[in-house]
Amino acid sequence: MKRLLLIAAALLLSAAPVLAQEPPPKPDRPLSDATQEARAQALFDDIRCVVCQHEAIADSPAGIAADVRALVREQIAAGRSDEQVRDDLVRRYGDFVLFTPPLRGGTWLLWFGPFVVLLAAGGVLWLAARRRSIAAEPLSAAEEADLARILAVQAVRPDPDAKPSDH
């Protein structure tokens, strides 16, 4: 009997992660007006899923994405413009919710940061290249004499690997 209870407890514990998962979102209910649904679909592609972060809410399976899709549809059905819908989402979630955030003081780094980093890296590389160009010093008289002696010896020394036809 104890063994049977132990097995049942182990089965329940192994099923706990499955039971703890988020339930699947309700299926989307498209708007009855085709033009309003087209507007909603266009907005879905511009809005980022706040859970997935790399997907638009149109493609995200997350529950929050389904909730945001329903919210967008509700607002469009209520007669709000696309800008009003976007402004409401930015008010709720911040500029991050849009794939193309507006250009304002808080988003300058987001828009121009990569270019600034690229220019700074190019400037550092340019300065490093300028500092490396070191002029070679001329040889001293003793070094010139040693070089002449070495070259004279090598000019008469035969190549040990040469064939008779190479001489």
C-alpha positions as CSV (number, residue, x, y, z in Angstrom):
1,M,0.0,0.0,0.0
2,K,2.8,2.4,0.9
3,R,4.5,1.6,-2.4
4,L,1.3,2.5,-4.3
5,L,1.0,5.8,-2.5
6,L,4.7,6.6,-3.2
7,I,4.2,5.9,-6.9
8,A,1.0,8.1,-7.0
9,A,2.9,10.9,-5.2
10,A,5.8,10.6,-7.7
11,L,3.4,10.8,-10.7
12,L,1.7,13.9,-9.2
13,L,5.0,15.6,-8.6
14,S,6.2,14.8,-12.1
15,A,3.0,16.4,-13.6
16,A,3.4,19.6,-11.5
17,P,5.4,21.5,-14.2
18,V,2.8,20.7,-16.8
19,L,0.0,21.9,-14.5
20,A,1.9,25.1,-13.7
21,Q,2.2,26.3,-17.3
22,E,0.3,29.3,-18.6
23,P,-3.0,28.2,-20.2
24,P,-3.2,28.8,-23.9
25,P,-4.7,32.2,-24.9
26,K,-8.3,32.4,-26.1
27,P,-8.5,32.3,-29.9
28,D,-8.5,35.7,-31.6
29,R,-11.9,37.1,-32.6
30,P,-11.4,39.2,-35.7
31,L,-13.5,42.4,-36.1
32,S,-16.6,42.1,-38.3
33,D,-15.6,45.2,-40.3
34,A,-12.9,44.2,-42.9
35,T,-11.3,47.7,-43.0
36,Q,-11.0,47.8,-39.2
37,E,-9.5,44.3,-39.1
38,A,-7.0,45.3,-41.7
39,R,-6.0,48.3,-39.6
40,A,-5.7,46.1,-36.6
41,Q,-3.5,43.6,-38.5
42,A,-1.3,46.5,-39.6
43,L,-0.9,47.6,-36.1
44,F,-0.1,44.1,-34.9
45,D,3.0,44.1,-37.0
46,D,4.3,47.4,-35.5
47,I,3.8,46.4,-31.8
48,R,6.4,44.3,-30.0
49,C,5.4,41.5,-27.6
50,V,6.5,42.6,-24.2
51,V,7.2,39.0,-23.2
52,C,8.9,37.7,-26.4
53,Q,10.6,41.1,-27.1
54,H,11.8,40.0,-30.6
55,E,8.4,39.2,-32.0
56,A,5.4,41.3,-33.1
57,I,2.1,40.6,-31.3
58,A,0.8,39.2,-34.6
59,D,3.3,36.3,-34.4
60,S,3.6,35.8,-30.6
61,P,1.9,32.9,-28.9
62,A,2.2,34.6,-25.4
63,G,-1.0,35.3,-23.5
64,I,-0.1,39.0,-23.1
65,A,0.2,39.3,-26.9
66,A,-3.3,37.9,-27.2
67,D,-4.5,40.4,-24.6
68,V,-2.8,43.3,-26.5
69,R,-4.4,42.1,-29.8
70,A,-7.8,42.1,-28.1
71,L,-7.2,45.6,-26.7
72,V,-6.1,47.0,-30.1
73,R,-9.2,45.5,-31.7
74,E,-11.4,47.0,-28.9
75,Q,-9.9,50.4,-29.4
76,I,-10.3,50.3,-33.1
77,A,-13.9,49.2,-32.8
78,A,-14.5,52.1,-30.4
79,G,-13.4,54.5,-33.2
80,R,-9.9,55.4,-32.0
81,S,-7.2,56.3,-34.6
82,D,-4.0,54.3,-35.1
83,E,-2.0,57.0,-33.3
84,Q,-4.3,57.0,-30.3
85,V,-4.0,53.2,-30.1
86,R,-0.2,53.5,-30.3
87,D,-0.1,56.4,-27.7
88,D,-2.2,54.3,-25.3
89,L,0.1,51.3,-25.6
90,V,3.2,53.6,-25.1
91,R,1.5,55.0,-22.0
92,R,1.0,51.5,-20.6
93,Y,4.2,49.8,-21.7
94,G,6.7,52.6,-22.7
95,D,8.4,53.3,-26.0
96,F,9.8,49.7,-26.0
97,V,6.4,48.3,-27.1
98,L,6.8,49.9,-30.6
99,F,9.3,48.4,-33.1
100,T,10.0,51.9,-34.4
101,P,10.0,54.2,-31.3
102,P,9.4,57.9,-31.8
103,L,12.4,60.2,-32.0
104,R,12.5,62.2,-28.8
105,G,15.0,63.0,-26.1
106,G,14.6,59.7,-24.3
107,T,15.2,57.7,-27.5
108,W,18.2,59.5,-29.0
109,L,20.6,56.9,-27.7
110,L,18.4,54.2,-29.2
111,W,18.4,55.9,-32.6
112,F,21.9,57.4,-32.8
113,G,23.9,55.3,-30.3
114,P,25.1,52.7,-32.8
115,F,26.3,55.4,-35.1
116,V,28.2,57.2,-32.3
117,V,29.8,53.9,-31.2
118,L,30.8,53.2,-34.8
119,L,32.3,56.7,-35.3
120,A,34.2,56.5,-31.9
121,A,35.6,53.1,-32.9
122,G,36.7,54.4,-36.3
123,G,38.3,57.4,-34.6
124,V,40.2,55.2,-32.2
125,L,41.5,53.0,-35.0
126,W,42.5,56.0,-37.1
127,L,44.5,57.5,-34.1
128,A,46.1,54.1,-33.4
129,A,47.1,53.8,-37.1
130,R,48.6,57.3,-37.1
131,R,50.7,56.7,-34.0
132,R,52.2,53.4,-35.4
133,S,53.9,55.0,-38.4
134,I,57.5,55.2,-37.1
135,A,60.2,56.4,-39.4
136,A,63.1,54.0,-39.7
137,E,66.5,55.4,-38.6
138,P,69.3,55.3,-41.0
139,L,72.1,52.8,-40.4
140,S,75.3,53.8,-38.7
141,A,78.7,53.6,-40.5
142,A,79.5,50.4,-38.6
143,E,76.2,48.8,-39.5
144,E,76.7,49.8,-43.1
145,A,80.1,48.1,-43.1
146,D,78.7,44.9,-41.5
147,L,75.9,44.8,-44.1
148,A,78.3,45.2,-47.0
149,R,80.5,42.4,-45.6
150,I,77.5,40.1,-45.2
151,L,76.2,40.8,-48.7
152,A,79.7,40.3,-50.2
153,V,80.0,36.9,-48.6
154,Q,76.6,35.7,-49.6
155,A,77.1,36.9,-53.2
156,V,80.0,34.4,-53.8
157,R,78.6,31.6,-51.7
158,P,76.9,29.0,-53.9
159,D,73.5,27.8,-53.1
160,P,73.8,24.3,-51.5
161,D,70.4,23.3,-53.1
162,A,71.2,24.6,-56.6
163,K,71.5,22.2,-59.5
164,P,74.2,22.6,-62.1
165,S,71.8,24.2,-64.5
166,D,71.0,26.9,-62.0
167,H,74.6,28.3,-61.8
